Amino acid sequence: MDESTLQLISGIGTKLTQLSRPNKDVLIKSLRQAVNALSQIEQPSANEASTKAQMLGKLKAATEPLRNSIIKHGLSNHTDKDARLLVAICVGEFFRILAPQPPFADKYLRDIFKLILSVFVELADSTSAFFSRRVKILETVARCKCCVIMLDIDCDDLIIEMFNIFFSVVRDHHQQSLINDILSIMSDILNEEVSSQLMEVILGNLIQERKDTTSAASQLAASIIQSCAEKLQPYICGFLKSCSLDRDSVGSELKESYHEIVLKIFQCAPEMLDAIIPSLTQELMTDQVDARIKAVNLIGKLLLCPEYRVAQRYHALFVEFLKRFADKSSEVRVAALQCAKACCLANPLGIESLELHTSVKDRLLDFDDKVRMQAVIVACDIARSNLKYTSPEFISEFTERLRDKKISVRKKALQKVMEVYRDYCDKCAEGHITICDHFEQIPCKVLMLCYDKDCKEFRSQNIELVIAEELFPVLLPVEERTRHWIHLFSLFSPSHVKALTAILSQKRRLQTEMRNFLALRRKEKEISSEDIQKKLKSSFVKMSASFPVPSKAEECFDKLNHTKDNKIFSSLNVLLDDATLESALEKRYPIPVLRSYHTAYPKLN
């Protein structure tokens, strides 16, 4: 131990003590000297107790004047920020070198700890020139475990304040060493004494991800729960049980976030909840619909963690969860379907996913149309996520909803099955799947919507648009489209042929009527008469019948007739020319390609 360093520290303290009111410059200069000197002193490490006590005695004597001056001049509450930081550094060093004895009497320690907390508040600003000094104070406080003293001097309010400070200042970009020091301080406190207030602070931050701190505070809370699981478990489990059994009696506002807390704890310390998770079975059977929905949503999220094998570990709970697919409330059934989708997408080959598939399939025949619609959405999204392993029966089940008694369900089914078919076409083009009957049945069944007379959206004009614009992915090559058309045509029944013929005949009538319109227009230029105007009007009506909204189409044809740009009509004449059409078809669908399909599908010959 360097005697000169001890003398320097003692001299600085004596000098400051003798001053009645040291000015800022003298104070800053003296404190900087003290900080440099204190950093050179190591804590006594002698093997013999008597020797160590003797060395500690020297340190106490040397630092006593400086410690006294801090108390005498109230330096822990100095108005200058720089001065307070230097005082805090000195205080941290006192705790370090004099440990395990506190460097100040109990009656002064409250102000000393308030000073230390004021330094911790500034840890959020990592760009500050003093950031490294503040981190050093944090490190020193963590290593000497001095914050535990706050428990002995009844500073529970400061402990809660300190926890809140740590949660408010922690950031994702902070170094792990800084996070570890914060964890160390908090763990030391909790390992000595846990209170309901501290538990609430931790749980509140566990579920709250503020915009300014992103997920750092939540992650810190999760780390604390992991580190002090044994100490926290009785308090947390007691709180959660109260929320589950008699929520009205719980005074904490956190009771409204009970399910979110369970989920977050399950994700970081699942063993802590072994006594809590099974009790969710009762929540699934409660009379309150909103409570059942919340329980269903929570269990659905727990199932998203396949590594914890919730369905196997808590089988009775999973069985009751499956029963919610047949719940008397349609809202609960819809919630269960949404959970099934998330689970199957996250773990498509899991054992629980197979059982969820069955539950989803059953809801496709639910008596409530809103549930059937949700079941169609879920079933199609599940199929899209794993096309290769989707069974023909499952595809057939959700495709049958194209014939649902409710128009709203049929519309949604059309939208979703087309998404499935487009994904299937992409997978075929990429070589991941081979063309197969059960997927090709989708456009076959879409064609049959032409026979749906009670819905204008399914008129042949609309189905033509669906087939032309929505059947295949936009970038799917022509040859791939041809392969699918040939295959699905091989599956056609007479009813399919009739439906497609109706669409094509309608197309042919439009072409014929368009030629008639162009001829009438040429006549109108030569001989303008009322008779020709009537014929033009009649032609517009006939052509408009081929479009989804005839009234709008008729207006557009009238505007077209008054267009002065002859290039448009020249282009229309070229498009309607039979020779042009045949040439375009030959380029788009080469004869050798078509012949190869005729060989593969003799039915087409």
Buried (B, 14 or more C-beta within 10 A) or exposed (E): EEEEBBEBBBBBBBBBBEBEEBEEEEBBEBBBBBBEBBEEBEEBEEEEEEEBEEBBEEBBEBBBBBBBBBBEBEBBEBEEEBBBBBBBBBBBBBBBBBBEEBBBEEEBBBBBBBBBBBBBBBBBEBEEEBBEBBBBBBBBBBBBBBBBBBBEBEBBEBBBBBBBBBBBBBBEEBEEEBBEBBBBBBBBBBEBEBBEBBBBBBBBBBBBEEEEBBEBBBBBBBBBBBBBBEBBBEBBBEBBEBBBEEEEEBEBEBBEBBBBBBBBBBBBBBEBBEEBBEBBBEBBEEEEBEBBBBBBBBBBBBBBBBEBEBBEEBEEBBEBBBEBBEBEBBBBBBBBBBBBBBBBBBBBEBEBBEBBBEBBBEBBEBEBBBBBBBBBBBBBBBBBBEBEEBEEEBBEBBBBBBBBEBBEBBBBBBBBBBBBBBBBBBBBBEEEBEBEEBBBBBBBBBBBBBEBEEEEBBBBBBBBEBBEEBBBBEEBEEEBBBBBBBBBBBBBEEEBEBBBEBBEEBBEBBBEBBBBBBEBBEBBEEEEEEEBEEBBBBBBBBBBBBBBEBEEBBEBBEEBBEEEEEEEBEEBBEEBEEEEEEEEEEEEBBEEBBEBBEEEBEEBE
